[in-house]
């Protein structure tokens, strides 16, 4: 792959931005791209860099890339260039086959806070397949060995590393929790959980409203975070929070499987209830 494409792919991956790699695997006749030609395609179908044929080929590759990102599965595009294809109606000559491979970032759990609950959260979430980032001003990699990153210089939460598939867990019990919520909402977090009592939820919600956080965004926050597992240790609290995140992401019911399996609804009976 050309160096400019490698650099762009690395930057997109680092930012958690989904994209596809399109590679010409077969080229016949007077096609405008040779076998081995590559391009990067964005989630909107736009060619970000590279070249795999242009015109009618790009239109079909764009459609295939969007489908690949939706399903998470690679695809192939076969283009007969002697026909008039796509919206361009440009008659070409030859034949191309393009392999389209999706690249989607691992879902991320971003934990804001410190202590045993945060340590346990990072461990359970990592085992569940999440990329883990801990935002703790006094944190170290030794404290959070399961974390992929530890942010220590973000006192105003202006550097929260939120991707389009990030779930933010606020576990600070800090006077600026509403600012963390504001930043998570502004950056488009997929979901937010806050480990707090009902009383504290009310006070943080009021402060968040005062700084302009939309009411509907606050209504979507899961607080008190977690499922009712009947435990109160840091480890069990963390387990309940991660279990809820997984259930919400996957459309789970949060009900015992012995009940769900007899519903006749495919085990998706209404989704995990909100707070």
N, C-alpha and C positions, 0 to 999 in steps of 0.2 A: 504494500500500500504506500502511495506517495507520502512524503513527510508532512505535507500540509494537511492531508486527510487524517494522518495519525494524530497530529497535534489537536485538530478540531475534535476528533472522536474522544480523545482524552479529556478535553475541556468539557464536552457535553456530559461525559460519564461522571466527571467530578462534580458537576452542577446538578446531577440527578435528572438531566433532560433526556427523555426518550428519543431515539432516532433509529434509523435502519441503515445498514450497509447494503448497497446494491452492487452486484458483481456480474459482469457479462461472462457467462460460462461457455457460450457457443456463438460464433459469428460466421455467417455465410454471405456470399455475394458482395454487394456494394454497400453493406451496412456501415454506418458512420462511426461505429465503435468496435474495437477489436476485442477478442477474448482476453480477459484479465482486467479490462477497464473497470473502474470503480467510481461510485458516488455515495455521498452521505445524504440521506433523505430525512427531513424533519417530520414531526408528528402531523403537520398540516399538509404533507405531501410535497412540500417545496424542496427542490434540490439545493442543498446547503453548500456543497462543494463537489468537484469531480464531474465526470461526464460518462453517460452510458448510452448515448444515442441522440438525445434531443427530441424535440417535437412530439411525434406520436408515441415514441418509446417512453419519454418522460411522463406522459399522461398516464400510461398504463402502469409504470413503475410506482408512481405516486399513489394510485389506487391500491396496489398490492402492498405498499409500505404501510398505509393506514390500516389495512386489514391485518397485517402481521403484528402491528403494535396492539391492535384491539384484542387479538386472540393469543398473542405471545408465541405464535408458531411461524417459522419461516415459510416462504412461498416461492414459486417460480412464475415468471412471466415469459410466454413465448409470443414473439411478435413477428408476423408475416408482413414484411415491409413493402411487398409489392401491392398490398391492398391499401385502400384509404381507411385510416384508422383514427379513432378518437375525434375530438372536436376540431382538430387542425385540418383534417381531410387532406393531408399531404401525402401523395404517392411517393414511396421510396423504392428501394430495390434491395432484396436480400432477406435475411432472417436472423433474428437475435433471440437468445435465451438468457434471461437475467435471473439470478438467484438473489432473493431479498431476505435479509436476516435482521430480526428485531433486536434492539439493545435497550432494555429497560433496567433502571436502577433497582437495587433491592429496596424494599420498603424500609423506612427509617423510623425509629423511635428516638426522639430527642427528649431527654430527661433534664429538667431544670431543678436543681436542688443538690442536696448532699446527704451523706449518712447511710445507714444500713439499708433503708428502704430503696434508696437510689442504687446502691450496690446490687441488691437483689433484683431490682427491676432490670438493670442492664444484663445480668446473667440470664434471667428467664427469657427476656426479649431476644437476646442473642441466640439462645437455643431454639427459639421459635422462628428463626430465620430472618430477623431484622438486622439492619445496619444500626449500630448504637452510637449515639453521641450524648455525652454528659456535659451540661453547662453548670460548672461549679467553680467559683472564683478561687477556692483553695484546693481544688482537686488535682490529682496526679494520676498518671497512667497506672502506677502501682496500686492505687486505691480502687481503680475500675479496670481490672485486667480484661474484662469481657467487652469493653467499649472500643469502638473503632477510632474514636476521637474524644478528647477532653478539651472543652473551651474554658479558659480561665480569665480572659481579658474582655469580658462582656458585661460590665456592671449595669448597663442600661438596656440590655437585651437587644441592642441594635444590630448584633451580628449573629443572631440565631440562624444556624445553618438549616433552613427549612427548604425541602424539595417539594415537588407536587405530591409526593407520596410519603409525607412525614406526619407522624402522630406525635404531638407534643404532650408530655406529662409534666405538670407543674407540681412539684413536691417540696416547695420552699417554706411555706407558711411565713412569707415575707411581706413587708408593707408595700412592696412594689409588684406583687403578683399580678395586679391589674395591668401593669405595663407589659409584663411578659405575655399576657393574654392579648393585649393590643397588637404587639409585634407578631405573634403567631397568626392572628387573624389577618393582619395586613399582608403578611408574606404568603398567605394561601395555604396554611396547614390543612391537611386532609381531615384531621380531628384533633380535639383537645380534651385531655382529662386533667382534673385537679383533685389532688388528695387533700381533702378538707372536710370539716363538719358542715352541716346545713347552716349553722349560724354564720360561720366564716364565709360560706358561699354567698350569703346575702350581702355581706359587707363588701366583698371583692366585686360582686356584680354591680353594686351601686357605684363604686369607684370607676369601674370599667365603662359604665354608661356615661359618667361625667367626662371621661376623656374621649368619648365619641365612638366606642365600640358598638356596632349595630346590635339591637336587641335580639334579632334572630340568630346572630352568631353566638351570643351568650346563652340563648336557649338550647343551642346544640352542644354546649360543653357538658361533658359527663362528670358530674360532681354531686355527691361524693363519688369518686372514681372506684371502679371495680365491681365485681359480683359478690353476692353474699355467700361466702364460704364458711362463715361461722368462726373465723380465726382473727386474731388481733396482733400477731407477731409481725415484725417487718417483712419476713419472708412470705408469710401468707397474704399480707396486704399486697405485696408486689405481685405474687402469683395471681391474685384476683384481678388486679389492674391489667396485667398482660392478657389474661384469659378474656376479659371484656373487649380489649382492643382486637384480638384475633376474631372473636365472635362477630363484632360489628363489621370488620373488614370483609369477612367471609359470608355475611348474611346469615349467621347462625341464630338459633332460637333461644339460646341460653337455658334450654330445658334439658332434663335427663334424656339420654338417648333411648332408654327403654320406653319413653312416652313418644318421642318424636318419630321413631320408626314405625309406629302404628297409625300415624296421622293420614297417610295416603297423600301427603303434599310434598313428597320428595325431601322431607326433613328441613323445610325452610318456612315453617309455619309462622310467618309474620315478622321474623327478625327479632334480634335482641331488644328488649324493651328499653326505652329511654328513661332517664331519671325524672 
